[in-house]
Amino acid sequence: MPLRRIKLVIEYDGSCFHGWQIQNNANTVQEEIERAVYKITGEQTRVTGSGRTDAGVHAYGQVAHFDTNSNIPPVKFSDALNSALPSGIAIILSEEVSEDFHARFSATKKTYKYKILNRKARSPIMEKRAWHIKGMLNVDSMNEAARNFIGYHDFTAFCSSGHNITSFERNIYISQWTVDNEHLVYTVSGDGFLYNMVRIMTGTMVEVGMNKRAADSIFELFEKKDRNLSGITAPAHGLYLVEVNYEQDTRN
Amino acid sequence: MPLRRIKLVIEYDGSCFHGWQIQNNANTVQEEIERAVYKITGEQTRVTGSGRTDAGVHAYGQVAHFDTNSNIPPVKFSDALNSALPSGIAIILSEEVSEDFHARFSATKKTYKYKILNRKARSPIMEKRAWHIKGMLNVDSMNEAARNFIGYHDFTAFCSSGHNITSFERNIYISQWTVDNEHLVYTVSGDGFLYNMVRIMTGTMVEVGMNKRAADSIFELFEKKDRNLSGITAPAHGLYLVEVNYEQDTRN
């Protein structure tokens, strides 16, 4: 068979793994998928994700690609890999893409959700699935802050250090909180995200919701570009990578 | 302190326990709560639930009561017990009730939800939280069947045997499916439920959704009173006890 590039859409429970990226002495999503590809094809291949997710972060729709000489039909890879993967990871979709498709570099849009459980008692059912905040949050103020993120801004103040990044400017398309009883869900969509960006944005908006900071202080943070002035990094276990979009990424 | 009766509203992740009721050599919710009461009060007391839930069944709002001579203020029991309970169980609310309140016999209404994930790929995030059904279900037919359950009927055909029951008649107030993308959620509310009743009702409606049985076959099942004619028992891990209601149950 000629070499073919396969695109995967992947769901995982972040609480089961030490994040996406392969590392020594730790169980990661990338490693598990590479191991499953080896099991079903006998090929040792690199599985490249759209980006890393930290330990604890969940995904409904992480995207990755890999190359294979296997004669397994592209759409059948999902079933085949699922039978070889641990229960914490599932391939939702597999399809052939053109050889110039790249899960990371071809991505044009990413969407995340951040879930907060806002009530007094902790929740066994949402334990590793949402950030539990006991004090009542003002969601109207949080939505006012959320709207201020929309557009093209410098997100230096919303990026953890320690990574080689040349540009801190990102374009945010959607940024809003929805409420379902005691569940607050933040949806954010943009052309790209810096390291810990959604978690720092969320932590900053939570401080707005606690009346510790004004909703329009976001504009000051864009200007000052100082991580020390923005809010805390919200915990990993409330974050979900929901979708990664591409332009004309598939042959189908 | 005089003896006081305390009512608890309890959430638990059913996948962590062998059901509600105490049994030998198995970890149960009732046992864990009695142990926690002992830890914080030094009293060995019986915690009586509104009813059993089987292994795997979850609860957002199980209700139980117990009697105590402790001087812990009734509303403070929730925090105190939560610090002594494993992460799979949380007390959402605690309050004093009159001595004739009984979690089981005073209950006037119960509400359950049953969650189905209807898509091809399994879901790591919903793994022990929903019944995964791959084949596309016809939710309109399922809702037609669901409406047929509403009212006062004989549910003999929807009850697992092996329990001493004198009356099989129950009154169902709410019975409907809602759809959120690939998630189907059944909500059912009634004056009481027989053993495995919601799970057999769900299994029967799923057979309707698979076009294996007609929506109006429900009426025949009421008449024939034969468990062998109804559908399969849906798996425990999709079922949630959502709420138990009482009339004038609290002093507050």
Interface residues (C-beta under 8 A of the other chain):
Chain A: E11 Y12 D13 C16 H58 Y60 S78 N82 S87 G88 I89 A90 I91 I92 L93 R119 K120 A121 R122 S123 P124 I125 E127 R129
Chain B: E11 Y12 D13 C16 H58 Y60 S78 N82 S87 G88 I89 A90 I91 I92 L93 R119 K120 A121 R122 S123 P124 I125 E127 R129
